[in-house]
Amino acid sequence: MAVWYRRDPDRGLIVLSVHVQPQARRTEVAGPHGDRIRIRLAAPPLDNRANEELVAFVAARFGVSRRDVTLLSGEKSREKRLEVRGSAVEPEVALAVPAGR
C-alpha cells in the first residue's frame, strides 16, 4: 500500500496526502513526492483558485461530486490533506501517472 493515502472502509473515506505545484502548464498527476502524491495545478495560488482546482480535479478522478472532497489541511500550503467520500475507485488507479510521463 502506498503511504500517500489512508482508507477508512467503515466510514467510506479516503484521506490523501498531496504536494501541489500551482501555476503549472496543465493540471495533472506528476507522481510520488516523498510520502505524498504530487499534483500539478494550472491555477495560480491566488484567491483560493488552486485549492478549488485541486478539489475539482480530485473529485473528477475519483468519480465523485466536488462536495464529496474536503480540504482537511494545508489551505495556504503546498502540503495538503484531502478527504474523499463515497468513491469505489482505488487511489492508485484514480491518481495514476499517465503512461509516457
C-alpha positions as a printed NumPy array, in Angstrom:
array([[  0.   ,   0.   ,   0.   ],
       [  1.214,   3.49 ,  -0.837],
       [  1.939,   5.846,   2.038],
       [  0.253,   8.857,   0.411],
       [ -3.267,   7.71 ,   1.237],
       [ -5.222,   6.068,   4.018],
       [ -8.537,   4.296,   3.548],
       [-11.239,   4.097,   6.23 ],
       [-13.642,   1.492,   4.797],
       [-16.008,   1.66 ,   7.784],
       [-16.755,   5.328,   7.064],
       [-16.261,   5.137,   3.272],
       [-13.396,   7.651,   3.332],
       [-10.022,   8.035,   1.674],
       [ -7.558,  10.581,   3.08 ],
       [ -4.91 ,  11.761,   0.626],
       [ -1.575,  13.44 ,   1.353],
       [ -0.799,  15.726,  -1.584],
       [  2.034,  18.031,  -2.612],
       [  0.751,  20.628,  -5.089],
       [  2.622,  22.649,  -7.673],
       [  0.411,  25.623,  -8.59 ],
       [  0.645,  27.623, -11.8  ],
       [  1.879,  24.657, -13.854],
       [  1.322,  24.334, -17.587],
       [ -1.553,  21.876, -17.039],
       [ -3.351,  20.114, -14.207],
       [ -2.053,  16.558, -13.869],
       [ -0.673,  13.925, -11.529],
       [  3.116,  14.147, -11.529],
       [  3.963,  11.095,  -9.391],
       [  5.212,  10.475,  -5.882],
       [  6.834,  13.193,  -3.801],
       [  8.251,  11.581,  -0.664],
       [  5.27 ,  10.3  ,   1.318],
       [  2.822,  12.359,  -0.776],
       [  1.479,  12.344,  -4.313],
       [  2.439,  15.391,  -6.405],
       [ -0.282,  17.117,  -8.418],
       [  0.487,  19.989, -10.76 ],
       [ -2.243,  22.621, -10.984],
       [ -2.748,  25.057, -13.856],
       [ -4.44 ,  27.531, -11.496],
       [ -2.422,  30.181,  -9.653],
       [ -2.313,  30.216,  -5.844],
       [ -4.458,  33.361,  -5.705],
       [ -7.966,  33.802,  -4.31 ],
       [ -8.199,  30.073,  -3.447],
       [ -8.196,  29.169,  -7.172],
       [ -5.542,  26.448,  -6.826],
       [ -7.448,  24.788,  -3.965],
       [-10.683,  24.892,  -5.951],
       [ -8.991,  23.357,  -8.979],
       [ -7.408,  20.654,  -6.789],
       [-10.791,  19.711,  -5.303],
       [-12.411,  19.611,  -8.759],
       [ -9.544,  17.54 , -10.21 ],
       [ -9.577,  15.002,  -7.359],
       [-13.381,  14.738,  -7.489],
       [-13.287,  14.02 , -11.227],
       [-10.536,  11.412, -10.871],
       [-12.389,   9.613,  -8.06 ],
       [-15.774,   9.866,  -9.786],
       [-17.482,  11.823,  -7.011],
       [-19.001,  15.288,  -6.793],
       [-16.974,  18.242,  -5.556],
       [-18.946,  18.298,  -2.311],
       [-17.558,  14.803,  -1.555],
       [-13.974,  16.125,  -1.477],
       [-12.894,  18.18 ,   1.538],
       [ -9.636,  20.03 ,   2.082],
       [ -8.699,  18.975,   5.629],
       [ -5.45 ,  20.909,   5.991],
       [ -2.942,  22.985,   4.073],
       [ -5.198,  25.712,   2.697],
       [ -2.22 ,  28.058,   2.215],
       [  0.492,  25.42 ,   1.892],
       [  1.766,  23.148,  -0.862],
       [  1.371,  20.209,   1.546],
       [ -2.325,  19.338,   1.751],
       [ -4.595,  16.637,   3.118],
       [ -7.875,  15.869,   1.376],
       [-10.764,  13.618,   2.298],
       [-12.703,  11.802,  -0.436],
       [-16.097,  10.317,   0.488],
       [-18.033,   7.628,  -1.322],
       [-15.595,   6.581,  -4.048],
       [-15.13 ,   2.963,  -5.084],
       [-12.083,   3.898,  -7.186],
       [ -8.729,   2.863,  -5.731],
       [ -6.325,   5.781,  -5.17 ],
       [ -3.554,   4.085,  -7.188],
       [ -5.97 ,   3.97 , -10.142],
       [ -7.53 ,   7.414,  -9.687],
       [ -4.197,   9.182,  -9.332],
       [ -2.069,   7.04 , -11.626],
       [  0.58 ,   8.83 , -13.63 ],
       [ -0.302,   8.597, -17.352],
       [  1.952,   6.386, -19.459],
       [  4.791,   8.246, -21.115],
       [  5.292,  10.724, -18.271]])
